[in-house]
Amino acid sequence: MQPLTPLDEMTPAELEAFPATLAHDDGAAARGHLARGNPIYCTTESTPAGLVEKLFPDGRRQLVRFDLAGEHVMDGDVQSEAAG
């Protein structure tokens, strides 16, 4: 995997290619992040509007929202489908 450039440092060509890169993501980076013991954030078709699912390496999930004050857990552990 090649190093990622922060969005605010991308060239116009990198910014243009970014959505296609996301669309073809195979999930390897997310799986690697989980394998290293870190949570990931995702959405699925069943994720309520305005919220994001926080998936922990042990399989737990929480519904969270973000604002300028940071991350807010909206519900305790929830059951839902994982994003790819």
C-alpha positions in Angstrom: 0.0 0.0 0.0 1.4 3.4 -0.9 1.5 6.2 1.6 -1.6 8.4 1.7 -1.3 12.2 1.1 -3.4 14.3 3.5 -6.4 15.8 1.6 -5.2 19.4 2.2 -1.9 18.5 0.5 -3.2 16.6 -2.5 -2.6 17.9 -6.0 -5.6 18.6 -8.2 -5.0 15.3 -10.0 -4.9 13.4 -6.7 -8.1 15.1 -5.6 -9.8 14.1 -8.8 -8.7 10.5 -8.5 -9.7 10.2 -4.8 -13.4 9.3 -5.2 -12.4 6.4 -7.6 -9.8 5.2 -5.1 -12.5 5.1 -2.4 -15.0 3.3 -4.7 -12.5 0.5 -5.4 -11.4 0.0 -1.8 -11.0 -3.7 -1.0 -11.1 -3.2 2.8 -7.4 -4.3 3.3 -6.5 -1.1 5.2 -9.5 -1.4 7.5 -8.8 -5.1 8.2 -5.1 -4.2 8.9 -6.2 -1.4 11.3 -8.5 -3.8 13.2 -5.7 -6.4 13.3 -3.4 -3.9 15.0 -6.1 -3.4 17.7 -7.6 -0.1 16.5 -11.3 0.7 15.9 -12.5 1.8 12.5 -15.5 3.9 11.4 -17.9 2.9 8.7 -21.5 3.2 7.6 -23.9 0.6 6.2 -27.3 0.9 4.6 -28.8 0.5 8.1 -26.7 3.2 9.8 -29.1 6.0 10.9 -28.7 9.3 9.1 -26.1 11.6 10.7 -24.4 8.8 12.6 -21.3 6.6 12.0 -20.6 3.1 13.3 -17.5 2.6 15.3 -16.3 -1.0 14.9 -13.9 -2.4 17.5 -11.5 -5.3 16.9 -13.5 -7.6 19.2 -16.6 -7.0 17.0 -18.4 -4.5 19.2 -20.1 -1.6 17.5 -21.2 1.8 18.7 -23.2 4.5 17.0 -21.4 7.8 17.2 -21.7 11.3 15.8 -19.0 14.0 15.4 -19.1 17.7 15.9 -16.6 20.4 16.7 -16.4 19.1 20.3 -15.4 15.7 19.1 -16.9 12.2 19.1 -20.1 11.4 20.9 -21.4 7.9 21.6 -25.1 7.9 20.8 -25.9 4.4 21.9 -24.0 1.6 23.6 -23.0 -1.5 21.7 -25.3 -2.2 18.8 -25.8 -5.0 16.3 -25.5 -4.2 12.6 -23.9 -5.3 9.4 -20.2 -4.5 8.8 -19.1 -2.4 5.9 -16.9 -4.3 3.5 
